[in-house]
Structure formats: C-alpha cells, structure tokens
Amino acid sequence: MSFKDELKKEQTDLKNSKRPYETAAFLVFAVLFLQQLAFLIYRFWNFVKDSKGASTGWFSTTSMTTPPLFSRVLFIDNSKYIYVYLAILALALWYFLIYLLVWNYCRKHGYAKWTWTLLVVFGPTILFMPPYIFYAIYVFRPYFFRFIKTVIEEYKAYNPKVPFPEEIEEKVEQPEKEMEPESK
C-alpha cells in the first residue's frame, strides 16, 4: 500500500470509528504536534537569523513539548550548527521510534493507536510525569489493568460488617493456675 492509500484508509477509519476517543486523541495529537513543529521552526529561524557566524544559544530554556532526546542532544552545545542538525536528526529518530514501537505496534494488534501515541509522546507534558512512566504503563498495560480490575472487584465484594481476619482478636488461653491448698 502506498502512503497516499494508507493516509486515505486512516482518514476513513477515523471518520467511521466506533471509538470516538481515538478521533479525539488524533485531533489532540495533531494540534500538539503542529504546535511543536511551529515552535521548532520559529526557534530554528531565529537561530539562523541571529547567529550569522556568531556563537549564540538556540534555546535558553527547553520547551515543554520538546522530546527529551532532542533536548539532550541540543544542550551538548546549542551554539553550533552541527549540534542543531544532530538534534533535528534525533527528533526524526524519536518520531520514527514512536511510530515503530507505539503506533505501528498498536495498529497491528488492534489497540487504540492514537490514544497510546498521544499518551506516550505528549502525556508527560500534559500530566507532568516522565516519559518512561507512560511507556512502562503502555508496555505493562495488561498487568496494570488486571491489577485495577482486581482492586475494583475486591472493592465491590467488600462488606464493612465483616471484619478482616487481621482485625479479629485471637483468644489466648492462659494456663490455669494450680490451686494451692487453702491454709487453715
């Protein structure tokens, strides 16, 4: 299938989706991705315009939406063109890995591909958690959801009138004291 056919198929899947959260996740992902690209193009344009052969820093602060791999390469030395180009290559590698490890994997297995891609790529900045936490939840989601299901089932089965075994006091039998003869 060509890229154009694949794009058309994805478009019809989103329009005819029985999972509206997938369409919403795609829209949120698209807005955040375009915002990230616009920000990076604007910063790159300022870097080229302001540098003119001089040593200037491209980023004084990191953006909330820049991927960690991009930021780490850029902060090696953000005043040199080579590191800016390496950072852009790292950004391309980042999105290729996201496509390969998250989006494509979910597509092949029938999972919510746009939702998981949104959570892995932009979840850390939206919910203020590190990316590896989201990736760990993504990878171990069957066990994570099984744990949540167990907690919910135990909560539904909980009866406050029935005490837990730990709350029941054990009766300790004390040995009877030998009776001493009564003194007269």
Residue pairs with C-beta under 8 A, 6 or more apart in sequence:
1 9
14 22
14 23
14 26
14 114
15 23
17 23
19 112
21 112
21 115
22 112
22 113
22 114
22 115
23 114
25 112
25 114
25 115
25 117
25 118
26 114
26 118
28 118
28 122
29 114
29 117
29 118
29 121
29 122
32 65
32 118
32 121
32 122
33 121
35 65
36 63
36 65
36 66
39 63
39 65
40 66
40 91
43 58
43 59
44 58
44 84
44 88
46 58
47 56
47 58
47 84
50 56
51 79
51 81
55 79
55 80
56 79
57 78
57 79
58 74
58 78
58 79
58 84
59 71
59 74
59 75
59 78
62 71
62 75
64 125
65 122
65 125
67 90
67 91
67 94
67 121
68 131
69 90
69 91
69 93
69 94
70 87
70 88
70 90
70 91
70 94
71 87
72 90
73 83
73 86
73 87
73 90
74 83
74 84
74 87
76 83
76 86
77 83
78 84
98 117
98 120
98 121
102 113
102 116
102 117
102 120
102 121
102 138
103 113
103 114
103 116
103 117
105 111
106 112
106 113
106 116
106 117
107 113
116 138
119 134
119 137
119 138
120 131
120 134
120 135
120 138
123 129
123 131
123 134
124 130
124 131
124 133
124 134
137 144
